[in-house]
């Protein structure tokens, strides 16, 4: 999959360039020292590639060596342009981006020097020795926003210790790790003149120093006739949206994006049949689909299949109630929630499971025994067409949770922790907010 990603990146190379480095401290030694530099970082749990030097500036002495290794989850290069420009380098037909321009261990004297591809988890390092004082800027030819500087000073000159530079690196990395792990927000929507809604999903994140390879949010629940618009918000990473990829088709292969899929494929209306494809999307480019048939539809960014870049659009009948618990949409029998005399009734088992709990039907007492959020409660059953339901409000209040109702989207949102404020206009008919 890395080969595919690299092939993709080569296609858009004129628009994409950046580097990342993390300096790690070593024990002091007499004579020349070796400084370890991690190129990039990552957060696999969040599907994030962190493309940054940690710290942005590394201080060494004349004669010291810097050992570069990929510390992230995405391929990178370490490139010193010397007296060349990026345009000159990338337009040179003899230049091979994947291969080093000189063997590891080269002495740097201001010339053009590139490591070639440094792969995640690959053994070995790319070493460069610096013998002349100066400030040398380097970058990754795959991602333009990743840049760093090696400051070389005469021997004996005071510079920050390895421990101090390492501490700075870890502080900067920690900030980005928190950003990468942030909980995704709900889909923002706009109302259309015909009464339908358009939900907005972001591809990636707007950060210039990292990209979270996921759909934000990854699950959207819409009604028949509603639309979804995807926007690539990342300044340097291309993305795509694909539904129903044929088994015998590679949207992305070892040579890059299939030419037939560089642009959109299929109409802007989707009934669950046939492929729908956005084409390759750069920053701020959008793709919109209108969904006309009830169903659950999974889609993917095939440029980043090896990360977490998959999403789901759940289409429910018009006027159906949508349920969201702790930020996650509920599907299945609980999606059949309905209002009865001002009371929202839901399937207790699916509703409790969404809170990480369970519900057991007590036939003798004709009650639901719900265990969730560390509490066990008994809730009255409402039988509809032979199936016992439970009041969503009663369950949420009893387990110490909170809820809100959005009339526009017809969405009931519940959380397992209490809130101190009630959003204006969020009260449900016949129901109160805890």
C-alpha positions, -999 to +999 in steps of 0.1 A: +000+000+000+029+024+006+039+020-031+004+030-041+005+061-018+039+071-032+027+068-067-003+089-059+019+116-043+042+117-073+012+126-095+005+157-074+041+164-065+041+199-079+015+208-053+027+187-023+059+191-003+067+188+035+091+173+061+091+163+098+117+156+124+119+146+161+152+150+179+161+124+205+188+129+231+219+107+234+245+106+261+274+132+257+306+119+242+341+133+235+347+144+199+321+143+171+286+132+182+257+116+164+223+131+167+193+109+160+164+126+141+130+109+135+114+120+103+077+125+110+056+108+136+022+092+137-009+083+157-021+050+143-051+049+167-063+082+153-053+074+117-030+105+118+003+112+100+022+139+119+045+157+095+067+179+115+103+184+127+105+179+165+120+204+172+120+225+141+156+235+146+184+211+156+217+224+169+250+205+163+287+212+161+311+211+131+320+174+125+288+160+141+266+136+122+228+135+121+211+101+116+177+104+100+151+076+104+114+075+097+095+077+130+061+080+116+036+059+095+041+075+061+070+077+037+092+108+036+124+122+022+151+143+038+162+168+011+187+197+012+181+217-020+214+235-019+214+260-049+185+243-066+147+250-065+120+225-060+108+231-096+143+225-110+146+192-090+112+178-099+114+188-136+148+171-140+141+139-160+172+122-145+161+128-109+148+097-091+128+108-061+129+073-046+166+069-047+193+087-026+215+111-045+245+099-024+251+070-001+244+073+036+273+089+054+278+118+029+295+150+041+273+180+035+289+212+021+259+230+008+252+208-022+219+193-033+214+161-013+184+138-009+179+106+010+154+090-013+123+074+003+126+067+040+099+041+048+081+037+082+096+010+103+124+004+078+158-006+094+188+016+092+192+054+089+203+080+065+234+097+079+248+131+070+279+147+085+281+185+088+316+200+087+309+237+079+291+262+101+258+275+088+221+271+089+208+245+065+171+242+057+158+208+046+125+194+036+105+164+024+099+164-013+066+145-007+051+171+017+059+208+014+049+219+048+074+197+066+106+217+069+134+218+094+168+234+099+202+221+110+223+248+127+260+240+126+282+259+150+320+259+156+333+233+181+332+246+216+303+270+210+275+266+235+244+249+221+213+234+238+220+200+252+206+169+237+183+166+267+170+202+262+164+197+225+147+164+231+124+180+257+114+207+233+107+180+206+085+161+229+065+192+240+058+201+203+049+165+195+026+162+225+006+192+212+000+176+178-008+142+194-036+159+214-048+175+182-047+142+163-067+124+191-094+150+192-129+136+190-145+142+156-175+167+155-210+160+143-218+167+106-229+203+100-259+207+078-277+233+057-313+235+047-323+234+010-352+252-007-370+219-013-370+210+024-342+185+022-309+189+041-272+188+029-248+173+055-211+183+053-183+158+059-147+168+061-119+148+045-088+150+067-080+179+089-070+216+082-037+214+100-006+223+080+016+200+100-004+168+100-033+150+084-058+127+101-068+101+075-105+098+083-139+112+075-152+137+100-176+124+110-172+089+098-209+080+101-237+103+088-274+095+091-296+112+065-332+110+053-342+100+018-338+130-005-310+145+016-275+151+003-239+148+016-211+171+006-175+161+012-148+187+014-110+181+015-098+205+042-062+194+043-037+218+026-015+192+011-030+157+011-053+146-018-084+125-010-113+108-027-147+093-020-158+061-036-190+040-033-194+006-048-160+001-063-162-029-088-141-059-076-122-060-109-112-024-107-082-008-090-090+029-083-054+032-071-026+009-081+012+007-079+015+032-107-008+057-090-044+067-096-062+049-124-065+075-152-102+066-155-108+076-119-088+109-118-122+127-122-158+120-110-175+088-121-213+083-120-241+107-115-248+131-086-278+110-075-273+077-056-299+049-051-274+024-039-266+010-073-235+015-094-202+032-086-201+068-075-166+084-073-154+119-066-121+118-085-090+131-068-098+161-045-073+187-035-078+213-007-112+229-006-125+209-035-160+193-029-181+164-040-219+161-034-242+131-037-280+130-032-293+098-016-327+086-027-331+051-012-330+037+023-299+017+031-265+016+047-237+026+023-200+023+030-174+043+012-137+047+012-107+069+002-087+044-018-057+067-016-054+059+021-069+025+025-041+015+048-051+042+073-086+047+087-102+065+058-136+048+055-170+062+062-207+052+062-239+070+051-271+056+067-302+066+048-335+063+067-371+069+054-383+105+054-397+117+088-379+088+106-363+096+140-325+094+140-307+083+172-272+093+183-257+080+215-223+093+229-215+107+194-223+075+175-253+069+153-275+039+162-286+015+134-307-016+134-339-020+153-333+011+174-334+031+142-372+024+142-377+049+171-410+067+170-430+093+188-461+080+207-481+107+226-451+129+231-429+100+242-399+088+221-399+050+221-368+030+212-358-007+211-343-011+245-316-036+236-300-015+208-303+017+229-287+001+259-259-014+238-251+020+224-243+031+260-221+001+264-247-017+285-274-043+279-312-047+283-330-078+294-368-083+290-384-095+322-414-114+308-430-120+342-428-084+354-432-071+318-404-046+324-370-039+308-340-043+331-314-020+316-278-019+328-258+010+315-234+038+327-228+018+359-264+016+368-292-009+366-328+003+362-362-011+355-381+006+328-418+003+317-424-014+284-445-001+256-457-028+232-460-018+196-472-044+171-461-071+195-426-057+202-418-042+236-402-008+235-389+016+262-390+054+267-357+069+256-362+098+280-368+074+310-336+054+303-314+084+297-326+102+329-324+071+350-287+064+341-277+100+348-275+110+312-287+140+291-304+144+258-314+169+231-339+170+203-332+186+169-365+192+151-349+201+118-329+168+114-353+149+136-324+136+157-324+125+193-290+129+208-281+113+242-250+112+263-241+092+293-230+122+314-249+151+328-248+185+313-253+218+331-269+237+303-298+230+280-293+242+244-319+268+235-348+253+216-337+217+222-366+206+244-387+178+230-425+179+230-438+165+262-402+158+274-378+176+297-340+179+296-319+166+326 
